[in-house]
């Protein structure tokens, strides 16, 4: 299943050192260039999750997609990329973003749901 992912989900799983788990559950992950830039801003603070996510993009385990419009929020760009890539599912925690995604008939999973899915599939205990 291909999914578009917002920054909060990637950062959350990277901070837990479980980015591999996320990619195991959702093997085709697409991230917008806006979201990637948001994540990379953490490099100024030397955060480890930025390096891990950047490595996954370089290895093409996470696909970087460039949006045509500029000045979108991370949530808006995730929704736009999902629609453009014909992805029916996004991973996002932002309440307003989730509402907007559902208005355009996207299925949305947040971090707690992803963890429950991992538990159900015996990926974690």
N, C-alpha and C positions, 0 to 999 in steps of 0.2 A: 504494500500500500504506500503510495506516494503522499507525503504530507508537507505542507508549508509550515515553518516554525518561526515563532516570534522570539525575541531575545531573552525574555524572562525564563522560558522553558530551557533553552540551551544553557544559560548561565546557571540555573538551578541544578541541572544534571551534571554540569562540569564541576561546580563547587562540591557536589557530593562524590565526585570522581566516578560517576556512573553514566558518562556520555556514551560509552559503549553499550550500556543497557538500553538507552533510548534508541540507538541505531539498530540494536538487535530487534526491538519491538517494531520499529518503523524503519526498515532498511533503505527507503528512498526519501531522503530529507532534502528539502529545498529551502534556502534562506535568501531573503532579498538583500540587495546590496546596502540598503538603508539600515536594515537590522544588523548586518555584519559590521557596518561602520559604527553603530551604537555599541556593539560588543567590544570592538577594537579601541574605543575610547578608554576602556579600562586599562589598557597598556600603560597609560600615563602613571597609573598607580601600581604598576607591576603585578597585576593580578594574574594568577596562574591559569584561570579558566580561559582567558583571552588566548593564551598561547596554545592551549589544548584545542579550542574551537578553530583557531587559525590553522593548526596542523591538520585537522579533519577536512577543512576546505581545500588545503593544498593537496591532500591525498585523494581528493574528490569523493570522500565518504559523505560529505555534505556538499550539495550542489549550490553554487552561488548564482543567483539570477538577478540580472540588472533590470530595474523598472524604467519605463519610459518617462514617467512623471517624476519630478523632483519636489522636494519640500513636503513629503508625506511623513506621517508618523510611522514608527515601526509597525504598529498594528495595521494601519491603513495599507502600508506597502505589503505586508504579509497577505492581507486579503486580496489585493490586486494581483500579486504573483500567483496565488492559489487559483484565482479565476483565469488568469492568462495561461497557466500551465495545465488547466483543466484538472486541478487537484480538488477533490471533494472534501478533504479534511485538513484542518489546521490545528496546530498546538499553540495554545495561548492562555495566559492567565488574566489578562486585563478585562475587567467586567464590561466596560463600554465596547472594547474591541470584540468581545464575544457576542454581544448584542448585535453589533453591525454585521458580523460574519453570519449569524443566524438569519438576518434579514435577506441575505443573498444566497440562502440555502446551503451554507457550508456547515459541515459537522465539526464541532469544536471539542477538543480534549484539553483539560488543564492538568497541571502536575499531579494533583491527587488522583485523578482518574488514571493517568499513565502508570502511577505506582500500583494502583489496584489491578490494572491490566497485567502488569509484570508479575504480581503476586498470583493472580489467577492462572497465568501461563507458566507458573513455577520457575520464573526467572529470578525471583528473590524470595526470601523466607521472612 
